Amino acid sequence: MKDKLAPVKQMKTAAGMTVDALVREMKQSGVMGAGRIGRAADVLEQMIRDKECTKFFGLAGPMVPGGNKQVIIDFLELGWTDVFVTTGATLTHDLFEALGHSHLQGTACVSDEELNKKGIDRVYESYLPNEAYQGLEKFVEKNFSELCEQKSIKDFLWKLGEKTPAGKPSILRTCFEKKIPVFCPALADSGIGLMVWGQLGQGKKCETRAFEDLKEIMQIAWSAKRAGVLYVGGGVPKNYVQQAMQLAPKAAEYGVQITTDRPEPGGSSGAELREGISWGKLAPDAKFVDVICDATIALPILSAALKERLKQ
């Protein structure tokens, strides 16, 4: 058996080496987290270069409070994403920054009771002043009528992106400008959702319907010649794409998942990609890899390596 297996190659680093050079060294180690990062870069590169592949990006987790907003925008702007599915929290934090507020570098070694008294919300080590919600409330109130005349959540979010001030990096505005379908099936579970609810409490009406989006993402998956998926963090965004793949005539042929969750409890966020083969969500001969890593580490590394490879 040992004659058929490649030896583990010990990685070499050097002063001035590029990110992609490091990722290629990691791949040649062939094992553990480093080997998986290396293989993930290869799968994503092939997926992006495949002109007939519809690329789905499902993202959950505190990536904006964790400093990865521009990394996400790059995946949208550079043509690496055809369909974007995310959480209301991601879009809320994106909108906070687009409206001029900032996440702050803090510490987890702190009294949360004291933070509460000071009007500061904590996402592990990232802080957000409560005043950001006041700015969001005014923004939603100002644009409510145009937002809530949209028939689908996707169109609601495109309109939100259109209204987002230009000049600052924004996931929402990028999706609007690039006309990338952005789906958020759990939008009500967010600061944006709370602000809409607040307006509804004043007797205003909202025509947006959640099930219109499901129809659209199913049509996209159904018509795809080939499909590839990138999941960061799992949760609702991952499952929303997965169920579209399950009912599409062709399962995904490329897959990369970045998560720190475990598969044993049976939750979607920790489920290995190969589990999707049993559901018809992932093709048996698909090129795929699970990267068990903090996404705020793995995603920027993969992004930088891909930019080198694709000369972008």
C-alpha positions as CSV (number, residue, x, y, z in Angstrom):
1,M,0.0,0.0,0.0
2,K,2.7,2.5,0.9
3,D,4.2,2.2,-2.6
4,K,0.9,3.8,-4.0
5,L,0.9,6.8,-1.6
6,A,2.8,10.0,-2.0
7,P,5.0,11.1,0.9
8,V,4.0,14.1,3.0
9,K,6.1,17.0,1.7
10,Q,7.5,19.2,4.3
11,M,6.6,22.8,3.6
12,K,9.2,25.5,2.9
13,T,8.6,29.2,3.5
14,A,10.8,32.0,2.3
15,A,11.1,35.8,2.7
16,G,9.0,37.6,0.2
17,M,7.1,34.5,-1.0
18,T,3.6,35.2,-2.4
19,V,0.4,33.9,-0.8
20,D,-0.2,31.6,-3.7
21,A,3.3,30.2,-3.4
22,L,2.5,29.4,0.3
23,V,-0.8,27.8,-0.6
24,R,0.9,25.6,-3.2
25,E,3.4,24.5,-0.5
26,M,0.4,23.8,1.7
27,K,-1.2,21.7,-1.0
28,Q,2.0,19.6,-1.5
29,S,2.0,18.7,2.2
30,G,-1.1,16.9,1.2
31,V,-2.6,16.5,4.6
32,M,-4.6,18.2,7.4
33,G,-5.7,21.8,7.3
34,A,-2.8,22.9,5.1
35,G,-3.5,20.3,2.5
36,R,-7.2,21.1,2.5
37,I,-6.5,24.8,2.0
38,G,-4.3,23.9,-1.0
39,R,-6.9,21.6,-2.5
40,A,-9.7,24.2,-1.9
41,A,-7.7,26.8,-3.9
42,D,-7.5,24.3,-6.8
43,V,-11.2,23.5,-6.7
44,L,-12.2,27.2,-6.6
45,E,-9.8,28.0,-9.4
46,Q,-11.3,25.3,-11.6
47,M,-14.9,26.4,-10.7
48,I,-14.2,30.0,-11.6
49,R,-12.4,29.2,-14.9
50,D,-15.3,27.0,-15.9
51,K,-17.3,29.4,-18.1
52,E,-20.4,27.0,-18.1
53,C,-20.5,26.8,-14.3
54,T,-23.0,28.8,-12.3
55,K,-21.3,29.7,-9.0
56,F,-23.3,29.8,-5.8
57,F,-21.8,31.5,-2.7
58,G,-23.6,30.8,0.6
59,L,-22.2,32.9,3.5
60,A,-23.1,33.0,7.2
61,G,-21.2,34.1,10.3
62,P,-19.7,37.4,11.5
63,M,-17.5,38.0,8.4
64,V,-18.1,41.7,8.3
65,P,-17.5,42.3,12.0
66,G,-14.4,40.1,11.5
67,G,-12.9,42.4,8.9
68,N,-13.7,40.4,5.7
69,K,-16.2,42.7,4.0
70,Q,-13.9,43.6,1.1
71,V,-12.9,40.0,0.7
72,I,-16.5,39.1,0.1
73,I,-17.0,42.1,-2.2
74,D,-14.0,40.8,-4.3
75,F,-15.8,37.5,-4.8
76,L,-18.7,39.5,-6.1
77,E,-16.9,42.1,-8.2
78,L,-14.4,39.8,-9.8
79,G,-17.0,37.5,-11.4
80,W,-16.4,34.6,-8.9
81,T,-20.0,34.6,-7.8
82,D,-23.2,34.3,-9.9
83,V,-25.7,33.8,-7.0
84,F,-25.1,35.1,-3.5
85,V,-27.1,33.8,-0.4
86,T,-26.4,35.2,3.0
87,T,-27.9,36.1,6.4
88,G,-29.7,39.2,7.4
89,A,-27.0,39.8,10.0
90,T,-24.3,40.0,7.3
91,L,-26.3,42.5,5.3
92,T,-27.1,44.5,8.4
93,H,-23.5,44.8,9.4
94,D,-22.6,45.7,5.8
95,L,-25.2,48.5,5.8
96,F,-24.0,49.8,9.1
97,E,-20.6,50.5,7.6
98,A,-22.0,51.8,4.3
99,L,-24.0,54.4,6.4
100,G,-20.8,55.6,8.0
101,H,-20.5,53.5,11.2
102,S,-17.6,51.3,12.1
103,H,-17.0,48.0,13.9
104,L,-14.4,48.5,16.6
105,Q,-11.5,46.4,17.8
106,G,-12.3,45.2,21.3
107,T,-11.6,42.2,23.6
108,A,-13.6,39.3,24.8
109,C,-12.1,39.8,28.3
110,V,-14.6,42.4,29.4
111,S,-17.7,42.9,31.4
112,D,-20.7,42.6,29.1
113,E,-22.8,44.2,31.7
114,E,-20.5,47.3,31.4
115,L,-20.7,47.2,27.6
116,N,-24.4,47.2,27.8
117,K,-24.4,50.3,30.0
118,K,-22.2,52.0,27.5
119,G,-24.4,51.1,24.6
120,I,-21.9,48.8,23.0
121,D,-22.8,45.4,21.4
122,R,-20.1,42.7,21.3
123,V,-19.5,40.0,18.6
124,Y,-16.6,38.2,20.4
125,E,-13.8,40.7,20.0
126,S,-15.6,43.1,17.6
127,Y,-17.7,45.9,19.1
128,L,-20.5,47.9,17.6
129,P,-22.0,51.1,19.1
130,N,-25.8,51.0,19.5
131,E,-26.0,54.3,17.6
132,A,-25.5,52.3,14.4
133,Y,-29.1,51.0,14.8
134,Q,-30.4,54.5,15.1
135,G,-28.8,55.4,11.7
136,L,-30.2,52.2,10.2
137,E,-33.7,53.0,11.5
138,K,-33.6,56.4,9.9
139,F,-32.4,55.0,6.6
140,V,-35.1,52.3,6.4
141,E,-37.8,54.8,7.4
142,K,-36.7,57.2,4.6
143,N,-36.7,54.5,1.9
144,F,-39.5,52.3,3.3
145,S,-42.1,52.9,0.6
146,E,-39.7,52.0,-2.3
147,L,-38.2,49.0,-0.5
148,C,-41.5,47.4,0.5
149,E,-43.2,47.8,-2.9
150,Q,-40.7,45.1,-4.1
151,K,-42.3,41.7,-4.7
152,S,-39.4,39.6,-3.6
153,I,-36.7,39.7,-1.0
154,K,-34.1,39.7,-3.8
155,D,-35.7,42.8,-5.3
156,F,-36.0,44.4,-1.9
157,L,-32.3,43.9,-1.3
158,W,-31.4,45.2,-4.8
159,K,-33.4,48.3,-4.0
160,L,-31.6,48.6,-0.7
161,G,-28.3,48.4,-2.5
162,E,-29.4,51.1,-4.9
163,K,-30.3,53.4,-2.0
164,T,-27.0,52.6,-0.2
165,P,-24.7,55.6,-0.4
166,A,-22.1,55.4,-3.1
167,G,-18.4,55.8,-2.3
168,K,-18.0,53.2,0.5
169,P,-17.5,49.5,-0.1
170,S,-20.8,47.7,0.2
171,I,-21.9,44.1,-0.4
172,L,-25.5,45.3,-1.0
173,R,-24.5,48.0,-3.5
174,T,-22.1,45.6,-5.3
175,C,-24.9,43.0,-5.8
176,F,-27.2,45.8,-7.1
177,E,-24.6,47.2,-9.5
178,K,-23.4,43.8,-10.8
179,K,-27.0,42.5,-10.9
180,I,-26.0,39.5,-8.8
181,P,-29.1,37.8,-7.4
182,V,-28.8,38.2,-3.6
183,F,-31.1,36.0,-1.5
184,C,-31.7,36.2,2.2
185,P,-34.4,33.8,3.2
186,A,-34.1,34.8,6.9
187,L,-34.1,38.6,6.4
188,A,-36.6,39.1,9.2
189,D,-34.0,37.6,11.6
190,S,-31.8,40.7,11.5
191,G,-31.5,44.4,12.3
192,I,-32.9,45.2,8.8
193,G,-35.9,43.0,9.6
194,L,-36.4,44.7,12.9
195,M,-36.5,48.1,11.2
196,V,-39.1,46.9,8.7
197,W,-41.1,45.5,11.6
198,G,-41.0,48.9,13.3
199,Q,-42.4,50.6,10.3
200,L,-45.2,48.0,10.0
201,G,-46.1,48.7,13.6
202,Q,-47.0,52.2,12.5
203,G,-49.6,50.8,10.1
204,K,-47.5,50.8,7.0
205,K,-47.7,47.9,4.5
206,C,-45.0,45.7,2.9
207,E,-45.7,43.7,-0.3
208,T,-42.4,41.7,-0.2
209,R,-43.0,37.9,-0.4
210,A,-40.4,35.4,0.7
211,F,-41.5,32.5,-1.5
212,E,-40.9,34.5,-4.7
213,D,-37.1,34.1,-4.1
214,L,-37.4,30.3,-3.8
215,K,-38.9,30.2,-7.2
216,E,-36.1,32.2,-8.7
217,I,-33.2,30.4,-7.2
218,M,-34.8,27.1,-8.2
219,Q,-35.0,28.3,-11.8
220,I,-31.3,29.4,-11.7
221,A,-30.3,25.9,-10.4
222,W,-32.5,24.1,-12.8
223,S,-31.1,25.9,-15.9
224,A,-27.4,25.7,-14.9
225,K,-25.2,23.7,-17.2
226,R,-22.9,23.0,-14.4
227,A,-23.0,24.3,-10.8
228,G,-20.4,24.9,-8.1
229,V,-20.9,25.9,-4.5
230,L,-18.8,27.8,-1.9
231,Y,-20.1,27.7,1.7
232,V,-18.8,29.9,4.5
233,G,-20.2,29.0,7.9
234,G,-23.2,26.9,6.8
235,G,-26.6,27.7,8.3
236,V,-29.6,28.9,6.3
237,P,-27.6,30.2,3.3
238,K,-26.0,26.8,2.8
239,N,-29.3,24.9,3.1
240,Y,-31.0,27.4,0.7
241,V,-28.5,26.5,-2.0
242,Q,-28.4,22.9,-1.1
243,Q,-32.2,22.4,-1.5
244,A,-32.0,24.1,-4.9
245,M,-29.3,21.6,-5.9
246,Q,-31.3,18.7,-4.6
247,L,-34.2,19.4,-7.0
248,A,-32.1,20.6,-9.9
249,P,-31.5,18.0,-12.7
250,K,-27.8,18.3,-12.2
251,A,-26.0,18.2,-8.8
252,A,-23.1,20.5,-8.0
253,E,-19.8,19.5,-9.6
254,Y,-17.6,21.7,-7.5
255,G,-17.7,22.3,-3.8
256,V,-15.7,24.1,-1.1
257,Q,-17.0,24.5,2.5
258,I,-15.2,26.5,5.2
259,T,-16.5,25.7,8.7
260,T,-15.5,25.1,12.3
261,D,-18.7,23.1,13.1
262,R,-18.7,19.3,13.6
263,P,-20.7,16.8,11.7
264,E,-21.6,14.5,14.6
265,P,-24.6,16.6,15.9
266,G,-26.2,16.3,12.5
267,G,-26.6,20.0,11.8
268,S,-26.2,21.5,8.3
269,S,-23.4,23.8,9.2
270,G,-21.1,20.9,10.2
271,A,-22.3,18.4,7.6
272,E,-19.5,17.3,5.3
273,L,-20.0,18.1,1.6
274,R,-20.0,14.4,0.8
275,E,-23.2,13.9,2.8
276,G,-24.9,15.9,0.1
277,I,-24.2,13.1,-2.4
278,S,-26.8,11.0,-0.6
279,W,-29.4,13.8,-1.3
280,G,-28.4,14.4,-4.9
281,K,-27.1,17.8,-4.0
282,L,-23.5,17.0,-4.9
283,A,-22.4,14.8,-7.8
284,P,-20.6,11.6,-6.9
285,D,-17.7,12.5,-9.1
286,A,-17.6,16.2,-7.9
287,K,-14.4,18.0,-7.0
288,F,-14.8,19.1,-3.4
289,V,-13.1,19.7,-0.1
290,D,-14.1,20.6,3.4
291,V,-11.8,23.2,5.1
292,I,-12.1,23.0,8.9
293,C,-10.8,26.5,9.7
294,D,-11.9,29.9,11.0
295,A,-13.3,31.5,7.8
296,T,-11.7,34.9,8.7
297,I,-8.4,33.1,8.2
298,A,-9.2,30.8,5.3
299,L,-11.2,33.0,3.0
300,P,-8.6,35.8,2.7
301,I,-5.9,33.3,2.0
302,L,-7.9,31.7,-0.7
303,S,-8.9,35.0,-2.2
304,A,-5.3,36.2,-2.4
305,A,-4.1,32.9,-4.0
306,L,-6.9,33.1,-6.5
307,K,-6.1,36.7,-7.5
308,E,-2.5,35.6,-8.2
309,R,-3.6,32.6,-10.3
310,L,-6.3,34.5,-12.2
311,K,-4.2,37.7,-12.4
312,Q,-7.0,39.8,-10.9
